[in-house]
Amino acid sequence: MEGNMENKLPTNIPDTISNSIEGQKLCDVLNALLLPQASAIFATAYFNIDGFSLIKERLTKVSSFKLLLGREPSIQEHLMQSGTDTLIGENLRVDTEDSMGQRETPSLIKELVDFLERDTVEVRLYGPFLHGKAFIVENLPLLGAVAIQGSSNFTAAGLTREGELNSVLRQANAAKGISDWFDGYWNKSNDFKAQLIELFSDFTTKYSPFEIYIKALYEYFKDRFQMEAKVEGPSPIFLADFQHDGYLAARDIIDTYGGVMLADSVGLGK
């Protein structure tokens, strides 16, 4: 009986979703619509692992899934010189790092990666920016398709935070209009599935103690690798590489603390 209920379309789907009514938040509505025979199509300017956690039980059972990522207009336009994929990737990485303090996050990431690796899952990234958000569920009994469009991103906040506003479109022509809008951007987007899988896989990769130690050293000293000595005119002293590195480190310490102490074994050079 329970299996039959999973394939039955609910009748209490609201016309608008503001996340202000318990049981009718966007995550609740999506969980009700994401039937096993359905195809899910999401367009979002942002995505995070916590948003996935709210609907993963139903989303991972649908017949197919398309995720279109973009970005919202940002005051950090100077960062866009490196491209939308870099900016989206860095934002996702930082957001996921913040979630790593939660015990359930590593297993949640593993579930997401396993889901993304399916042949029935596609991910694309639209270049300039994508401010529109849409959640389309097709192949539903009786209705055929339901489209939800509004302000919510595919994030925990977008699916639950009060103050969002989304319209639920059940009329065939209205739902098709949203689908056509999605297809227009989808066809102009680039595949982003491998990059997204790689990004999240980094959080589940096991590293040896030596690799962790080397990474820690690099993070601590990386600013010094990029330092350049500011010397007026050519120097009459020729330094070995290790001496030059020591000189740069000493300059950095002087700038920070106002002084430095040098100690050296006899014969190694000052």
C-alpha positions in Angstrom: 0.0 0.0 0.0 2.8 2.3 0.9 4.4 1.8 -2.5 1.2 2.8 -4.2 1.0 6.0 -2.2 4.4 7.0 -3.5 3.1 7.0 -7.0 -0.1 9.0 -6.2 -0.2 12.7 -6.9 -1.3 14.7 -3.8 -4.4 17.0 -4.0 -3.3 19.7 -1.5 -0.7 21.4 -3.6 -0.9 25.2 -3.0 -1.0 27.8 -5.8 1.6 30.0 -4.1 4.5 29.1 -1.9 6.0 31.6 0.6 7.5 29.1 3.0 5.3 30.6 5.8 2.9 27.6 6.2 4.2 24.4 7.7 3.6 21.5 5.4 3.5 23.8 2.4 7.0 24.9 2.2 8.8 24.5 -1.2 10.6 21.4 0.1 7.3 19.9 1.2 5.7 20.5 -2.2 8.7 19.1 -4.1 8.7 16.0 -2.0 5.1 15.5 -2.8 5.6 16.0 -6.6 8.8 14.0 -7.0 7.2 10.7 -7.8 9.3 7.8 -9.1 8.0 8.0 -12.6 8.5 11.8 -12.8 11.3 13.8 -14.5 12.7 16.6 -12.5 14.1 19.8 -14.1 15.6 22.5 -11.9 17.0 25.9 -12.8 18.8 27.7 -10.0 21.2 30.6 -9.6 22.7 28.8 -6.7 22.8 25.4 -5.1 24.1 23.9 -1.9 24.4 20.5 -0.2 21.9 21.4 2.5 19.2 22.0 -0.2 19.8 18.6 -1.6 19.4 17.0 1.8 15.9 18.3 2.2 14.5 16.4 -0.9 17.1 13.8 -1.6 14.9 10.8 -0.5 12.4 11.6 -3.3 14.8 13.3 -5.8 17.1 10.3 -6.0 14.2 8.1 -7.0 12.9 10.1 -10.0 13.4 8.7 -13.5 15.6 11.6 -14.7 17.0 14.9 -13.5 18.3 18.0 -15.2 20.1 20.7 -13.1 20.9 24.1 -14.7 23.2 26.3 -12.7 23.9 29.9 -13.1 24.7 32.8 -10.9 22.9 35.9 -9.7 24.2 39.4 -10.4 26.9 40.2 -7.9 28.9 43.2 -6.6 32.0 40.9 -7.0 32.0 41.4 -10.8 35.8 41.7 -10.8 35.9 38.0 -9.9 34.2 37.1 -13.2 37.4 37.6 -15.1 38.2 34.0 -14.3 34.8 32.8 -15.6 31.4 31.8 -14.2 32.5 28.2 -13.6 35.3 29.4 -11.3 33.1 31.7 -9.3 30.3 29.1 -9.0 32.9 26.4 -8.0 34.5 28.6 -5.4 31.2 29.6 -3.8 30.1 25.9 -3.7 33.4 24.9 -2.2 33.3 27.5 0.5 29.7 26.7 1.3 30.4 23.0 1.5 33.5 23.6 3.8 31.2 25.5 6.2 28.9 22.4 6.3 31.7 20.0 7.0 31.4 20.6 10.7 28.1 18.7 10.7 28.5 15.0 11.3 26.1 14.0 8.5 27.7 16.1 5.8 30.4 13.6 4.5 27.8 10.8 4.0 25.4 13.4 2.4 28.1 14.4 -0.1 28.7 10.7 -0.9 25.0 10.4 -1.7 25.1 13.4 -3.9 28.1 12.3 -5.9 26.5 8.8 -6.4 23.4 10.5 -7.7 25.3 12.9 -10.0 27.2 9.9 -11.5 24.0 8.3 -12.8 23.5 8.4 -16.6 20.0 9.8 -16.0 21.3 12.9 -14.3 22.6 15.9 -16.3 24.2 19.2 -15.1 24.9 22.3 -17.1 26.2 25.8 -16.3 24.9 28.9 -18.0 27.7 31.4 -18.6 26.7 35.1 -18.1 24.3 34.9 -15.2 21.0 33.2 -14.5 18.6 35.0 -12.2 15.5 33.0 -12.8 14.6 30.0 -10.8 12.3 27.2 -11.8 11.4 23.7 -10.5 9.6 21.6 -13.2 8.2 18.1 -12.6 7.0 16.2 -15.6 5.3 12.9 -16.3 2.8 13.3 -13.5 -0.5 11.4 -13.4 -3.5 13.5 -14.5 -1.6 16.9 -14.6 1.3 15.9 -16.9 3.5 18.7 -15.6 3.8 21.2 -12.7 6.1 24.2 -12.9 7.1 26.2 -9.9 8.8 29.6 -10.6 9.7 32.4 -8.3 12.5 33.6 -6.0 13.7 30.3 -4.4 17.1 28.9 -5.2 17.8 25.2 -4.8 19.3 25.8 -1.4 18.1 25.1 2.2 17.2 28.7 2.6 15.3 28.8 -0.7 13.3 25.7 0.1 12.4 26.7 3.7 13.0 30.4 4.4 10.0 32.5 5.0 9.8 35.5 2.7 10.4 33.6 -0.6 7.5 33.7 -3.1 6.8 31.1 -5.8 3.9 30.4 -8.1 2.7 26.9 -8.8 1.6 26.5 -12.5 -0.5 23.5 -13.3 -2.1 24.6 -16.5 -0.6 22.9 -19.5 0.2 26.1 -21.4 1.7 27.8 -18.4 3.9 24.8 -17.5 5.0 24.5 -21.1 6.0 28.2 -21.1 8.4 27.6 -18.2 9.7 24.5 -19.9 10.4 26.4 -23.1 12.2 29.1 -21.0 14.4 26.4 -19.4 15.1 24.7 -22.8 16.3 28.1 -24.2 19.0 28.5 -21.5 19.8 24.7 -21.3 20.6 24.7 -25.0 23.0 27.6 -24.6 24.8 26.1 -21.6 27.9 24.0 -21.1 28.2 20.6 -19.5 29.2 21.0 -15.8 28.6 17.5 -14.5 32.2 16.3 -14.3 33.3 19.6 -12.6 30.5 19.3 -10.0 31.3 15.7 -9.3 35.0 16.5 -8.9 34.3 19.5 -6.6 32.2 17.4 -4.2 34.5 14.3 -4.5 37.3 16.4 -3.1 35.5 16.4 0.2 35.2 12.6 0.4 38.8 11.7 -0.8 41.0 10.2 1.9 44.5 11.7 2.2 47.6 10.3 3.9 49.0 12.1 7.0 52.0 13.2 4.8 49.7 14.8 2.2 47.8 16.6 4.9 51.1 17.8 6.4 52.4 19.1 3.0 49.1 20.8 2.3 49.2 22.5 5.7 52.8 23.7 5.1 51.8 25.0 1.7 48.8 27.0 3.0 51.0 28.5 5.8 53.9 29.5 3.5 52.1 30.1 0.2 52.1 33.9 0.6 55.8 33.9 0.9 56.2 31.9 -2.4 54.7 34.9 -4.2 56.9 37.6 -2.4 59.4 39.5 -4.4 62.4 41.2 -2.9 62.3 45.0 -3.3 66.0 46.0 -3.8 67.1 49.3 -5.2 69.6 48.6 -7.9 71.5 45.3 -8.5 72.7 43.5 -5.4 76.5 42.6 -5.3 75.6 39.5 -3.3 74.6 36.4 -5.1 72.4 34.2 -2.9 71.6 30.5 -3.3 67.9 29.6 -3.6 67.7 28.6 0.1 69.4 31.8 1.1 67.1 33.9 -1.0 64.0 32.1 0.5 65.4 32.8 4.0 65.9 36.5 3.1 62.3 36.8 1.9 61.1 35.1 5.1 63.2 37.5 7.2 61.8 40.5 5.5 58.3 39.2 6.1 59.0 38.7 9.8 60.5 42.2 10.1 57.5 43.8 8.5 55.2 41.9 10.9 57.1 42.0 14.2 59.7 44.8 13.7 62.8 42.5 14.0 64.3 39.2 13.3 67.0 37.0 14.8 69.3 35.1 12.5 71.2 31.9 13.5 73.4 29.8 11.3 75.8 26.9 11.6 79.4 27.5 10.8 80.2 27.0 7.1 76.7 27.3 5.7 77.0 30.9 4.8 75.3 34.0 6.1 
